[in-house]
Structures are given as structure tokens and as C-alpha cells.
Amino acid sequence: MYASSASGTSPAAVHEQDRWVRLVTDGGSMPRVLIADDEDSMRTLVARAIAMDGHATVTAEDGAEALEILSRENGAFDLLLTDIQMPVMDGIALALAAARDFPDLTILLMTGFAAQRERASGLDAIVHDVVTKPFSVADIRTAVADALASRKTG
């Protein structure tokens, strides 16, 4: 003879199942991330890296395209992850427009240039953080996780 729960499922498995149900019903199972970067290889790397954590990604080649996507989808993203230096509309102009039009959107900037990082220093009120390129897959995954976690608590 052995002891079992009434359902035949271990208490740990029941807890894990309940946690999963809460994630799905909270809509938190797949955060949507909009990635804007003019470098195809960087867009692909970042999209693949954060998809490893179960995030749905949409990509844009520049700030103007990203703003068009945000507007078309009425800001239905959890995070905007954008490079600062891009043609057409740079990441700072995109961040300012996105923060104005979609104030609940969390914004994370990326840059490989110290001068661009300095330009972003005055945007603390609207930008969660600035990630410095080059970064590892682990670095960008951590930065995205931190930004999304701040959204839930803040």
C-alpha cells in the first residue's frame, strides 16, 4: 500500500499545475516584445534569445516602422526593446513617441555608442534601462526579464 492524494497527483505537481493555470489565465504566459534595430543580425539574435524565455516577438527595421506597428496594434506589447541609433527615426524619438502614446509600455534601449547612452540619460522617467552592446544572450535575456518584472511590480 502507498499513500496518495485523492486526485492521484502529488502535492508538488498540483502546485506546479496551479501555478501554470494562473500564468495562462493572467495572460502572463507569453509577453509580447517589439524589437526595433536596423541591423538584421541583431534583430534576429535578440528575437531568438528572448523567445527562449517564451516571449512572442515582433521586429521592426527602424523607429518609424516600430511606431507604425505600435499604433496599428494599439500598443498591445509588454515591452519595446529598441536600438538608439537607427535611420528614419532613432530609438530616442521612438521612445518619446511611444511613451506619449502608450504610457503603460515598458521601454528598454540598446546601444553600442557611449554618446548615445549619454543622450538617453535624461529619459529615466520613461526608459527602464539602457543595455550596452555588445551583450551576451544571457545579458539581453536578463535585461528583458528585469524590465518585464518591473512592469508587474511598478
C-alpha positions, 0 to 999 in steps of 0.5 A, spaced: 500 500 500 502 507 498 499 513 500 496 518 495 492 524 494 485 523 492 486 526 485 492 521 484 497 527 483 502 529 488 502 535 492 508 538 488 505 537 481 498 540 483 502 546 485 506 546 479 499 545 475 496 551 479 501 555 478 501 554 470 493 555 470 494 562 473 500 564 468 495 562 462 489 565 465 493 572 467 495 572 460 502 572 463 504 566 459 507 569 453 509 577 453 509 580 447 516 584 445 517 589 439 524 589 437 526 595 433 534 595 430 536 596 423 541 591 423 538 584 421 543 580 425 541 583 431 534 583 430 534 576 429 539 574 435 535 578 440 528 575 437 531 568 438 534 569 445 528 572 448 523 567 445 527 562 449 524 565 455 517 564 451 516 571 449 512 572 442 516 577 438 515 582 433 521 586 429 521 592 426 527 595 421 527 602 424 523 607 429 518 609 424 516 602 422 516 600 430 511 606 431 507 604 425 506 597 428 505 600 435 499 604 433 496 599 428 496 594 434 494 599 439 500 598 443 498 591 445 506 589 447 509 588 454 515 591 452 519 595 446 526 593 446 529 598 441 536 600 438 538 608 439 541 609 433 537 607 427 535 611 420 528 614 419 527 615 426 532 613 432 530 609 438 530 616 442 524 619 438 521 612 438 521 612 445 518 619 446 513 617 441 511 611 444 511 613 451 506 619 449 502 614 446 502 608 450 504 610 457 503 603 460 509 600 455 515 598 458 521 601 454 528 598 454 534 601 449 540 598 446 546 601 444 553 600 442 555 608 442 557 611 449 554 618 446 548 615 445 547 612 452 549 619 454 543 622 450 538 617 453 540 619 460 535 624 461 529 619 459 529 615 466 522 617 467 520 613 461 526 608 459 527 602 464 534 601 462 539 602 457 543 595 455 550 596 452 552 592 446 555 588 445 551 583 450 551 576 451 544 572 450 544 571 457 545 579 458 539 581 453 535 575 456 536 578 463 535 585 461 528 583 458 526 579 464 528 585 469 524 590 465 518 585 464 518 584 472 518 591 473 512 592 469 508 587 474 511 590 480 511 598 478 
